[in-house]
């Protein structure tokens, strides 16, 4: 079986950034991905990809793919497939793929990202990208001067609300629990804004509109009453699910499945395996951060391969 210097799992910003640097450093590399672009491929417009004022998610995905494939001498091979398992070895590790192939390398970089938990109520799928969105930093500016609702009472929900308050007409946060999960300091600071309102024990039941979303209805868990709020922008922040099931029992993970890494090097708990991007336990999840962490991982991978 052919052995590579490096296997990169994932075709989002972290994986592609690492792949580009691996090519420049002439590491014999295999990049394995099921799709290109990561989570942002579904975004109509992305405004915070540094160096590009605005770009569609699909266009960003194609740009990342083209950049990797433009690297000289085909130093990075590409396989389009999902991953089923990682098998640890002493001096190398093997990756088993959904297409039946097996690939071995001295180093592995896990960069398979995560998927957002979807709002599972009538109308949420119908109005996705038509008012229902999963990224305030990506799509928030589109809703300037409008009534917005954030679903979720954790730090991500309050951070999204804080972003929206800069330009929305009003922001209402709905949380199904009886207390917020976000840091108390963050909650207090965000709720001081006169345009902000937060409602506890609020369980979303439906999203309605015509061509675009116009309202969201929630049920009060205490009274049983159903309340409909005007909402042209509905921002869902109810958590993400890391795409790391294939690595369970291989590298250390937190209770949600995020891979635990050393933030200085992106190393995991297993020698020869690194991880970067949204699949890791970093505090902030953004395209630019993922790309930077992918580069950081590659730099450490290169030094490790060449000096040990």
Sine and cosine of phi, psi and omega as CSV:
sin_phi,cos_phi,sin_psi,cos_psi,sin_omega,cos_omega
0.00,0.00,0.74,-0.68,0.02,-1.00
-0.90,0.43,0.69,-0.72,0.02,-1.00
-0.93,-0.37,0.80,-0.60,0.03,-1.00
-1.00,-0.05,0.30,-0.95,0.18,-0.98
-0.93,0.37,-0.66,0.75,-0.16,-0.99
-0.56,-0.83,0.66,-0.75,0.22,-0.98
-0.92,-0.40,0.79,-0.61,0.08,-1.00
-0.95,-0.31,0.81,-0.58,0.03,-1.00
-0.97,-0.24,0.94,-0.35,0.04,-1.00
0.82,-0.58,0.68,-0.74,-0.03,-1.00
-0.90,-0.43,0.47,0.88,0.09,-1.00
-1.00,-0.06,-0.22,-0.98,-0.05,-1.00
-0.83,0.56,-0.64,0.77,-0.01,-1.00
-0.92,0.40,-0.74,0.67,-0.03,-1.00
-0.91,0.41,-0.68,0.74,-0.02,-1.00
-0.93,0.37,-0.68,0.73,0.03,-1.00
-0.86,0.52,-0.69,0.72,0.04,-1.00
-0.90,0.43,-0.64,0.77,0.00,-1.00
-0.89,0.45,-0.66,0.76,0.03,-1.00
-0.89,0.45,-0.70,0.72,0.01,-1.00
-0.93,0.36,-0.57,0.82,0.05,-1.00
-0.89,0.45,-0.63,0.78,0.04,-1.00
-0.91,0.42,-0.71,0.71,-0.02,-1.00
-0.89,0.45,-0.51,0.86,0.02,-1.00
-1.00,-0.04,0.07,1.00,0.09,-1.00
0.85,0.52,0.66,0.75,0.17,-0.99
-1.00,0.08,0.69,-0.72,0.05,-1.00
-0.96,0.29,0.95,-0.32,-0.24,-0.97
-0.80,-0.60,0.61,-0.80,0.17,-0.98
-0.89,-0.46,0.85,-0.53,0.09,-1.00
-0.97,-0.24,0.79,-0.61,-0.05,-1.00
-0.88,-0.47,0.83,-0.56,-0.01,-1.00
-0.53,-0.85,0.53,-0.85,0.06,-1.00
-1.00,0.05,-0.50,0.87,0.02,-1.00
-0.42,-0.91,0.27,-0.96,-0.05,-1.00
-0.98,-0.21,0.58,-0.82,0.21,-0.98
0.97,-0.23,-0.36,0.93,-0.01,-1.00
0.97,0.26,-0.32,-0.95,-0.08,-1.00
-0.87,0.50,-0.53,0.85,-0.13,-0.99
-0.95,0.30,-0.09,1.00,0.01,-1.00
-0.86,0.51,-0.41,0.91,-0.03,-1.00
-1.00,0.02,-0.11,0.99,-0.04,-1.00
-0.98,0.21,0.73,-0.68,0.00,-1.00
-0.90,0.44,-0.70,0.72,0.03,-1.00
-0.57,-0.82,0.70,-0.72,0.04,-1.00
-0.92,-0.40,0.80,-0.60,-0.08,-1.00
-0.95,-0.30,-0.08,1.00,-0.12,-0.99
-0.87,-0.49,0.35,0.94,0.13,-0.99
-0.99,0.15,0.94,-0.34,-0.18,-0.98
-0.85,0.53,0.75,-0.67,0.00,-1.00
0.99,-0.10,-0.16,0.99,0.00,-1.00
-0.72,-0.69,0.94,-0.33,-0.07,-1.00
-0.84,0.55,-0.60,0.80,0.01,-1.00
-0.39,-0.92,0.67,-0.74,0.02,-1.00
-0.43,-0.90,0.66,-0.75,0.05,-1.00
-0.94,0.34,0.51,-0.86,-0.01,-1.00
-0.84,0.54,-0.69,0.72,0.00,-1.00
-0.90,0.43,-0.58,0.81,0.02,-1.00
-0.94,0.35,-0.64,0.77,0.06,-1.00
-0.88,0.47,-0.69,0.72,0.02,-1.00
-0.86,0.52,-0.70,0.71,0.00,-1.00
-0.92,0.39,-0.61,0.79,0.02,-1.00
-0.90,0.45,-0.68,0.73,0.04,-1.00
-0.89,0.46,-0.72,0.70,0.01,-1.00
-0.87,0.49,-0.72,0.69,-0.03,-1.00
-0.90,0.44,-0.62,0.78,0.00,-1.00
-0.88,0.48,-0.73,0.68,-0.01,-1.00
-0.88,0.47,-0.72,0.70,-0.08,-1.00
-0.96,0.28,-0.21,0.98,0.03,-1.00
-1.00,0.07,-0.14,0.99,-0.06,-1.00
-0.91,0.42,0.54,-0.84,-0.16,-0.99
-0.93,0.37,0.51,-0.86,0.18,-0.98
0.88,0.47,0.34,0.94,0.03,-1.00
0.75,0.66,0.71,0.71,-0.05,-1.00
-0.93,0.37,-0.33,0.94,0.05,-1.00
-0.90,-0.44,0.91,-0.42,0.09,-1.00
-0.99,0.12,0.43,-0.90,-0.05,-1.00
-0.80,-0.60,0.73,-0.69,0.14,-0.99
-0.82,-0.57,0.78,-0.62,0.02,-1.00
-1.00,-0.09,0.96,-0.27,-0.04,-1.00
-0.17,-0.98,0.34,-0.94,0.17,-0.99
-1.00,0.07,0.20,-0.98,-0.02,-1.00
-0.94,-0.34,0.68,-0.73,0.03,-1.00
-0.96,-0.28,-0.47,0.88,-0.05,-1.00
-0.25,-0.97,0.41,-0.91,0.20,-0.98
-0.88,-0.47,0.77,-0.64,0.00,-1.00
-0.92,-0.39,0.88,-0.47,-0.06,-1.00
-0.97,0.25,0.60,-0.80,0.12,-0.99
-0.77,-0.64,-0.08,-1.00,0.00,-1.00
-0.98,0.18,-0.82,0.57,-0.04,-1.00
-0.95,-0.31,-0.10,1.00,0.01,-1.00
-0.42,-0.91,0.23,-0.97,0.01,-1.00
-0.76,-0.65,0.47,-0.88,-0.04,-1.00
-0.89,-0.46,0.67,-0.75,0.04,-1.00
-0.93,-0.36,0.80,-0.60,0.07,-1.00
-0.99,-0.12,0.71,-0.70,-0.10,-0.99
-0.94,-0.34,0.35,-0.94,0.04,-1.00
-0.89,0.45,-0.46,0.89,-0.01,-1.00
-0.99,0.14,0.05,1.00,0.04,-1.00
1.00,-0.10,-0.21,0.98,0.01,-1.00
-0.96,0.29,0.34,-0.94,0.11,-0.99
-0.73,-0.68,0.74,-0.68,-0.06,-1.00
-0.78,-0.62,0.68,-0.74,-0.05,-1.00
-0.87,-0.49,0.62,-0.79,0.02,-1.00
-0.49,-0.87,0.35,-0.94,0.06,-1.00
-0.94,0.34,-0.49,0.87,-0.03,-1.00
-0.67,-0.74,0.51,-0.86,0.06,-1.00
-0.78,-0.63,0.70,-0.71,0.15,-0.99
-0.91,-0.41,0.89,-0.45,0.05,-1.00
-1.00,0.00,0.87,-0.49,-0.02,-1.00
-0.59,-0.81,0.73,0.68,-0.10,-0.99
-1.00,0.00,0.11,0.99,0.18,-0.98
0.91,0.41,-0.43,-0.90,-0.02,-1.00
-0.47,-0.88,0.20,-0.98,0.05,-1.00
-0.85,-0.53,0.64,-0.77,-0.01,-1.00
-0.97,0.24,0.62,-0.78,0.13,-0.99
-0.92,0.40,0.76,-0.65,-0.04,-1.00
-1.00,0.03,0.48,-0.88,0.10,-1.00
-0.97,0.24,0.92,-0.40,-0.13,-0.99
-0.99,-0.16,0.95,0.32,0.07,-1.00
-0.66,-0.75,0.38,-0.93,0.04,-1.00
-0.82,0.57,0.72,-0.70,0.03,-1.00
1.00,-0.06,-0.33,0.94,-0.07,-1.00
-0.91,0.41,-0.71,0.70,0.03,-1.00
-0.93,0.36,-0.65,0.76,-0.04,-1.00
-0.86,0.51,-0.63,0.78,-0.08,-1.00
-0.97,-0.24,0.26,0.97,0.12,-0.99
-0.90,0.44,0.73,-0.69,-0.11,-0.99
0.94,0.35,0.11,0.99,0.08,-1.00
-0.80,-0.60,0.60,0.80,-0.03,-1.00
0.79,-0.61,-0.59,0.81,0.07,-1.00
-1.00,0.00,0.83,-0.56,-0.07,-1.00
-0.62,-0.79,0.32,-0.95,-0.07,-1.00
-0.86,-0.51,0.33,0.94,-0.02,-1.00
-0.45,-0.89,0.98,-0.18,0.00,-1.00
-0.92,0.40,-0.63,0.78,-0.03,-1.00
-0.93,0.36,-0.46,0.89,0.02,-1.00
-0.99,0.16,-0.74,0.67,-0.22,-0.98
-0.94,-0.34,-0.19,0.98,-0.09,-1.00
-0.79,0.62,-0.71,0.70,-0.04,-1.00
-0.86,0.52,-0.34,0.94,0.02,-1.00
-0.93,0.38,-0.30,0.95,-0.12,-0.99
-0.94,-0.35,0.48,0.88,0.03,-1.00
-0.87,0.49,0.72,-0.69,0.04,-1.00
0.97,0.24,0.19,0.98,-0.05,-1.00
-0.92,-0.40,0.29,-0.96,0.12,-0.99
-0.98,0.17,0.80,-0.60,-0.05,-1.00
-0.83,-0.56,0.48,-0.88,0.07,-1.00
-0.81,-0.59,0.69,-0.72,0.13,-0.99
-0.94,-0.34,0.77,-0.64,0.05,-1.00
-0.97,-0.24,0.90,-0.44,-0.01,-1.00
0.73,-0.68,0.73,-0.68,-0.08,-1.00
-0.93,-0.38,0.31,0.95,0.05,-1.00
-1.00,-0.03,-0.14,-0.99,0.01,-1.00
-0.86,0.51,-0.64,0.77,-0.01,-1.00
-0.88,0.47,-0.64,0.77,0.02,-1.00
-0.90,0.44,-0.72,0.69,-0.01,-1.00
-0.95,0.33,-0.55,0.84,0.06,-1.00
-0.92,0.38,-0.62,0.78,0.07,-1.00
-0.90,0.43,-0.68,0.74,0.03,-1.00
-0.87,0.50,-0.67,0.74,0.00,-1.00
-0.88,0.48,-0.64,0.77,0.05,-1.00
-0.91,0.42,-0.69,0.72,-0.06,-1.00
-0.92,0.39,-0.51,0.86,-0.03,-1.00
-0.88,0.47,-0.33,0.94,0.00,-1.00
-0.93,0.37,-0.41,0.91,-0.07,-1.00
-0.62,-0.78,-0.23,0.97,-0.01,-1.00
-0.97,0.25,0.41,-0.91,0.10,-1.00
-0.93,0.36,-0.68,0.73,0.07,-1.00
-0.44,-0.90,0.42,-0.91,0.05,-1.00
-0.74,-0.68,0.82,-0.58,0.09,-1.00
-0.88,-0.48,0.79,-0.61,0.01,-1.00
-0.97,-0.23,0.76,-0.65,0.02,-1.00
-0.94,-0.35,0.77,-0.64,0.04,-1.00
-0.72,-0.70,0.77,-0.64,-0.08,-1.00
-0.96,0.27,-0.30,0.95,0.00,-1.00
-0.99,0.14,0.12,-0.99,0.01,-1.00
-1.00,-0.09,0.04,1.00,0.12,-0.99
-0.45,-0.89,0.48,-0.87,-0.04,-1.00
-0.97,0.23,0.54,-0.84,0.01,-1.00
-1.00,-0.01,-0.25,0.97,-0.03,-1.00
-0.94,0.33,0.31,-0.95,0.05,-1.00
-0.85,0.52,0.71,-0.70,-0.02,-1.00
-0.81,0.59,-0.61,0.79,0.00,-1.00
-0.90,0.44,-0.67,0.74,0.01,-1.00
-0.91,0.42,-0.71,0.71,0.01,-1.00
-0.84,0.54,-0.77,0.64,-0.05,-1.00
-0.87,0.49,-0.69,0.72,-0.05,-1.00
-0.91,0.41,-0.70,0.71,-0.04,-1.00
-0.92,0.39,-0.63,0.78,-0.06,-1.00
-0.96,0.29,-0.18,0.98,0.05,-1.00
-0.96,0.27,-0.29,0.96,0.00,-1.00
-0.94,0.34,0.78,-0.62,-0.05,-1.00
-0.90,0.43,-0.31,0.95,0.03,-1.00
-1.00,0.05,-0.01,1.00,-0.14,-0.99
-0.96,-0.29,0.64,-0.77,0.09,-1.00
-0.61,-0.79,0.61,-0.79,0.02,-1.00
-0.77,-0.64,0.65,-0.76,-0.07,-1.00
-0.81,-0.59,0.83,-0.56,0.05,-1.00
-1.00,0.00,0.27,-0.96,0.03,-1.00
0.83,0.56,0.55,0.83,-0.05,-1.00
-0.94,-0.35,0.92,-0.38,-0.03,-1.00
-0.97,-0.24,0.93,-0.37,0.01,-1.00
-0.86,0.52,0.64,-0.77,-0.01,-1.00
-0.85,-0.52,-0.45,0.89,0.03,-1.00
-0.22,-0.97,0.39,-0.92,0.12,-0.99
-0.87,-0.49,0.71,-0.70,-0.02,-1.00
-0.76,-0.65,0.36,-0.93,0.03,-1.00
0.07,-1.00,-0.28,-0.96,0.12,-0.99
-0.87,-0.50,-0.99,-0.12,0.11,-0.99
-0.97,0.26,-0.50,0.86,0.01,-1.00
-0.74,-0.68,0.34,-0.94,0.01,-1.00
-0.87,0.49,0.61,-0.79,0.02,-1.00
-0.82,-0.58,-0.40,0.92,-0.07,-1.00
-0.37,-0.93,0.33,-0.94,0.13,-0.99
-0.74,-0.67,0.66,-0.75,0.00,-1.00
-0.93,-0.36,0.67,-0.74,0.06,-1.00
-0.77,-0.63,0.39,-0.92,0.06,-1.00
-0.95,-0.30,0.77,-0.63,0.07,-1.00
-0.97,0.24,0.88,-0.47,-0.07,-1.00
-0.90,0.43,-0.42,0.91,-0.05,-1.00
-1.00,0.10,-0.78,0.62,-0.08,-1.00
-1.00,-0.01,-0.35,0.94,-0.08,-1.00
0.99,0.15,-0.03,1.00,-0.03,-1.00
-0.96,0.29,0.60,-0.80,0.12,-0.99
-0.98,-0.18,0.74,-0.67,-0.05,-1.00
-0.81,-0.59,0.71,-0.70,0.03,-1.00
-0.95,-0.32,0.79,-0.61,0.00,-1.00
-0.94,-0.35,0.66,-0.75,0.15,-0.99
-0.92,0.40,0.73,-0.68,-0.04,-1.00
-0.38,-0.93,0.94,-0.34,0.08,-1.00
-1.00,0.02,-0.41,0.91,0.09,-1.00
-0.84,-0.55,0.84,-0.55,0.00,-1.00
-0.85,-0.52,0.93,-0.36,-0.12,-0.99
-0.96,-0.28,0.88,-0.47,-0.12,-0.99
-0.99,-0.16,0.86,-0.51,0.01,-1.00
-0.73,-0.69,0.94,0.34,-0.05,-1.00
-0.92,-0.39,0.41,0.91,0.10,-1.00
0.96,-0.28,0.25,-0.97,0.05,-1.00
-0.80,-0.61,0.39,-0.92,0.02,-1.00
-0.89,-0.46,0.93,-0.35,0.00,-1.00
-0.90,0.43,0.62,-0.79,0.02,-1.00
-1.00,0.06,0.95,0.32,-0.12,-0.99
-0.73,-0.69,0.26,0.96,-0.04,-1.00
-0.84,0.54,-0.56,0.83,-0.01,-1.00
-0.93,0.38,-0.30,0.95,-0.04,-1.00
-0.98,-0.21,0.09,1.00,0.00,-1.00
-0.90,0.43,0.76,-0.65,-0.04,-1.00
0.99,0.10,-0.09,1.00,0.02,-1.00
-0.99,-0.17,-0.82,0.57,0.04,-1.00
-0.88,-0.48,0.43,-0.90,0.00,-1.00
-0.91,0.41,0.67,-0.74,0.01,-1.00
-0.72,-0.69,0.34,-0.94,0.11,-0.99
-0.99,0.12,-0.06,-1.00,-0.10,-0.99
-0.91,0.42,-0.33,0.94,0.01,-1.00
-1.00,-0.08,-0.15,0.99,0.00,-1.00
0.98,-0.22,0.00,1.00,0.08,-1.00
-0.93,0.38,0.68,-0.74,0.00,-1.00
-0.97,0.22,0.77,-0.64,0.00,-1.00
-0.98,0.20,0.79,-0.61,-0.04,-1.00
-0.77,-0.64,0.37,-0.93,0.19,-0.98
-0.99,0.14,0.91,-0.41,-0.10,-1.00
-0.91,0.42,-0.27,0.96,0.04,-1.00
-0.97,0.24,-0.52,0.86,-0.15,-0.99
-0.79,-0.61,-0.25,0.97,-0.11,-0.99
0.95,0.32,0.21,0.98,0.03,-1.00
-0.94,0.34,0.57,-0.82,0.11,-0.99
-1.00,-0.07,-0.19,-0.98,0.00,-1.00
-0.97,0.26,-0.15,0.99,-0.05,-1.00
-0.93,-0.37,0.77,-0.64,0.04,-1.00
-0.87,0.50,0.76,-0.65,0.04,-1.00
1.00,-0.02,0.02,1.00,0.03,-1.00
-0.80,-0.60,0.81,-0.58,0.05,-1.00
-0.90,-0.44,0.24,-0.97,0.06,-1.00
-0.54,-0.84,0.51,-0.86,-0.02,-1.00
-0.47,-0.88,0.45,-0.89,0.08,-1.00
1.00,-0.04,-0.34,-0.94,-0.13,-0.99
-0.92,0.39,-0.24,0.97,0.04,-1.00
-0.98,0.18,-0.07,1.00,-0.04,-1.00
-0.97,-0.23,0.14,-0.99,-0.07,-1.00
-1.00,0.00,0.63,0.78,0.07,-1.00
-0.97,0.24,0.38,-0.92,-0.09,-1.00
-0.95,0.30,-0.66,0.75,-0.08,-1.00
-0.91,-0.41,0.65,-0.76,-0.01,-1.00
-0.89,-0.45,0.96,-0.29,0.02,-1.00
-0.58,-0.81,0.44,-0.90,0.02,-1.00
-0.83,0.56,-0.73,0.69,-0.05,-1.00
-0.91,0.42,-0.61,0.79,0.03,-1.00
-0.92,0.40,-0.68,0.73,0.01,-1.00
-0.87,0.49,-0.70,0.72,0.01,-1.00
-0.88,0.48,-0.70,0.71,0.02,-1.00
-0.89,0.46,-0.66,0.75,0.01,-1.00
-0.92,0.38,-0.54,0.84,0.08,-1.00
-0.90,0.44,-0.66,0.75,0.05,-1.00
-0.90,0.43,-0.70,0.71,0.01,-1.00
-0.85,0.53,-0.71,0.71,0.01,-1.00
-0.87,0.48,-0.70,0.72,-0.05,-1.00
-0.90,0.44,-0.65,0.76,0.03,-1.00
-0.86,0.51,-0.67,0.74,-0.01,-1.00
-0.95,0.32,-0.60,0.80,0.05,-1.00
-0.87,0.49,-0.71,0.70,-0.03,-1.00
-0.88,0.47,-0.74,0.67,0.00,-1.00
-0.87,0.49,-0.69,0.73,-0.01,-1.00
-0.89,0.46,-0.71,0.71,-0.02,-1.00
-0.91,0.41,-0.55,0.84,-0.11,-0.99
-1.00,-0.05,-0.17,0.99,-0.08,-1.00
-0.84,-0.55,-0.02,1.00,0.00,-1.00
-0.82,-0.57,0.00,0.00,0.00,0.00
